[in-house]
Amino acid sequence: MHPNPIFRRRDRAAHLEMARDRGFGVLTLGQGDRPLAAHLPFLLSDDGLWLEAHMARSNPVLRELDEPREALLVVNGPDAYISPDWYGVEDQVPTWNYTAVHLRGPLERCPQEELRPHLRRLSDAFETRLGPKPVWRLDKVGAEALARLERMIVPVRMHVREVDGTWKLSQNKPDAARHGAADGVAGGTPGLETGRIAEMMADLPPDATDPA
């Protein structure tokens, strides 16, 4: 997380809302001097106290879960390169704006019989966002194909003990400079979902900024 506290004023509820909305992150686990990582979709509980996911049986992370292990799930939101020319202020340097949430806690392997209910919940959660397209259901997969899939993946759960987040949106710049940067981002810049982060930069409440 960014050390500047102005980028970390959002509360736990805002961090959890963003993580739940994204539903995809990078799970990291220590293994001596060789950290491990897995990219995976997940579901976050309503109270934010646990999340469920699954991974390939051959994933090196899974091999470390003979017992629960402390893990970190990194959930990235929109990001964008910021040119100093956009601020309209002297002596500025390039930077990168971004949003990210970190979820930490013990990760454990779940019983295999929990896999199919998990897969139903996961697909239903994302399919319902695609309306008016009819919701795809797991029942559409033939029994043999589904059994083959289930032999290849394993359910896991993280008990979320720590939630932290960074929302770096030029809050440390004067309002005019921040809005100039937002306009620059909206016009096109390297990054992901740059239009969305431009909106976030432009719509900050007054108590979220500190131009001093």
C-alpha positions in Angstrom: 0.0 0.0 0.0 1.1 3.6 -0.7 2.7 5.2 2.4 1.0 8.6 1.9 -2.1 8.6 4.1 -4.1 10.9 1.8 -4.4 8.0 -0.6 -5.7 5.7 2.1 -8.7 7.6 3.5 -11.3 5.2 2.2 -12.9 3.0 4.8 -13.1 -0.8 5.0 -16.5 -0.8 3.5 -15.3 1.0 0.4 -12.3 -1.4 0.0 -14.6 -4.4 0.3 -17.1 -3.0 -2.2 -14.3 -2.6 -4.7 -12.9 -6.0 -4.2 -16.4 -7.6 -4.4 -17.2 -5.7 -7.6 -13.9 -6.7 -9.3 -14.1 -10.4 -8.2 -10.7 -11.2 -9.6 -7.2 -10.9 -8.0 -3.7 -12.1 -7.6 -3.3 -14.5 -4.7 0.3 -14.6 -3.2 1.9 -17.0 -0.8 5.4 -17.1 0.6 7.6 -20.2 -0.2 11.1 -19.5 1.2 12.9 -17.2 -1.2 10.5 -17.9 -4.1 7.0 -16.3 -3.6 4.1 -17.9 -5.4 1.2 -16.3 -7.1 -2.1 -17.4 -8.6 -4.6 -15.4 -10.6 -8.2 -16.3 -9.8 -11.8 -15.2 -9.6 -13.4 -15.1 -6.2 -16.5 -14.4 -4.2 -16.4 -12.2 -1.1 -18.9 -12.8 1.6 -21.5 -10.1 2.5 -19.7 -9.3 5.8 -16.3 -9.4 4.1 -14.9 -11.9 6.6 -14.1 -14.7 4.1 -13.8 -15.3 0.4 -14.1 -18.4 -1.7 -12.2 -19.4 -4.8 -10.7 -22.4 -6.6 -7.5 -23.3 -8.4 -6.1 -26.0 -10.6 -5.0 -29.1 -8.6 -1.5 -28.7 -10.2 -1.1 -25.1 -9.0 2.0 -24.7 -6.8 0.1 -22.6 -4.3 -2.3 -25.5 -3.6 0.6 -27.8 -2.8 1.5 -25.5 0.1 -2.0 -25.9 1.7 -1.6 -29.1 3.7 -2.5 -26.7 6.5 -3.8 -23.1 6.4 -1.2 -20.6 5.3 -1.2 -16.8 5.6 -1.8 -15.3 2.1 -2.4 -12.0 0.4 -5.0 -11.3 -2.3 -4.2 -8.3 -4.4 -7.3 -6.8 -6.2 -6.4 -4.1 -8.8 -8.8 -1.5 -10.0 -8.4 1.1 -12.7 -5.0 2.7 -13.3 -3.5 5.4 -15.6 -0.2 7.1 -16.4 -0.2 10.8 -15.4 1.8 13.3 -17.5 3.1 16.3 -15.5 2.1 18.5 -18.4 -1.6 18.0 -17.4 -1.3 19.6 -14.0 -0.5 23.2 -15.3 1.8 23.5 -12.3 5.6 23.9 -12.3 8.2 21.3 -11.2 6.0 18.2 -11.4 7.1 14.7 -12.4 5.3 11.8 -14.1 3.4 9.3 -11.9 0.8 6.6 -12.1 -2.6 6.8 -10.5 -4.3 3.5 -9.4 -6.7 1.8 -7.1 -5.9 -1.4 -5.3 -7.2 -3.4 -2.3 -5.2 -6.0 -0.2 -7.0 -8.8 1.6 -4.9 -10.9 4.0 -5.6 -13.9 6.1 -5.2 -17.7 6.4 -5.9 -19.6 3.2 -7.1 -23.2 3.4 -8.1 -26.0 1.1 -11.8 -26.9 1.4 -13.4 -30.3 1.2 -14.0 -31.4 -2.5 -17.7 -31.7 -1.9 -17.9 -28.0 -1.6 -16.6 -27.4 -5.1 -19.8 -27.8 -7.1 -21.8 -25.4 -4.9 -18.9 -22.9 -5.1 -18.9 -23.1 -8.9 -22.6 -22.5 -9.0 -22.4 -19.5 -6.8 -19.4 -18.1 -8.7 -20.9 -18.4 -12.2 -24.3 -17.2 -11.0 -22.7 -14.1 -9.5 -21.1 -13.0 -12.7 -23.7 -14.3 -15.2 -26.4 -12.2 -13.5 -24.4 -9.0 -14.4 -24.8 -9.8 -18.1 -28.5 -9.2 -18.5 -30.6 -9.2 -20.6 -28.6 -12.3 -21.7 -30.1 -15.4 -20.1 -28.1 -16.6 -17.2 -25.8 -19.6 -18.0 -26.1 -22.4 -15.5 -23.7 -25.1 -14.5 -26.5 -27.6 -15.2 -25.8 -27.1 -18.9 -22.5 -29.0 -18.6 -22.8 -32.8 -19.2 -22.2 -35.1 -16.2 -19.1 -36.6 -17.7 -17.5 -33.3 -18.6 -18.4 -31.8 -15.2 -16.9 -34.7 -13.4 -13.7 -34.4 -15.5 -13.5 -30.6 -14.6 -14.0 -31.3 -10.9 -11.1 -33.7 -10.8 -8.8 -30.9 -12.0 -9.7 -28.1 -9.6 -9.9 -27.7 -5.8 -12.0 -25.2 -3.7 -10.2 -22.9 -1.3 -11.2 -20.3 1.3 -9.5 -17.3 2.9 -10.5 -16.0 6.3 -10.1 -12.2 5.8 -8.4 -10.7 8.8 -6.9 -7.5 7.3 -8.3 -5.2 4.7 -6.3 -2.3 3.3 -6.5 -0.1 0.1 -4.9 2.6 -1.9 -6.9 5.1 -4.0 -4.2 7.2 -5.6 -6.2 9.9 -7.5 -4.1 13.0 -7.4 -5.7 14.0 -4.1 -2.4 15.7 -3.1 -2.7 18.2 -5.9 -4.7 21.5 -6.1 -8.2 21.0 -7.4 -7.4 22.7 -10.8 -4.3 20.5 -11.3 -6.2 17.3 -10.4 -9.0 18.2 -12.8 -6.5 19.0 -15.5 -4.9 15.6 -15.0 -8.3 13.9 -15.1 -9.0 15.6 -18.5 -5.7 14.4 -19.7 -6.4 10.8 -18.7 -9.8 11.0 -20.3 -8.2 12.0 -23.5 -6.0 8.9 -23.7 -3.1 7.5 -21.7 -1.4 4.2 -20.9 -3.3 2.2 -18.3 -6.4 0.0 -17.8 -10.0 1.4 -17.5 -8.5 4.9 -17.9 -12.0 6.4 -18.5 -13.1 5.1 -15.1 -10.2 6.4 -13.2 -10.6 9.8 -14.9 -14.2 9.9 -13.5 -12.9 8.9 -10.0 -10.3 11.7 -10.1 -12.9 14.3 -11.1 -15.5 13.3 -8.6 -13.5 13.3 -5.4 -15.3 14.8 -2.4 -13.7 17.9 -0.8 -12.6 16.0 2.4 -10.7 13.5 0.3 -8.2 16.1 -1.0 -5.2 17.8 0.5 -3.6 20.3 -1.9 -1.1 21.6 0.6 
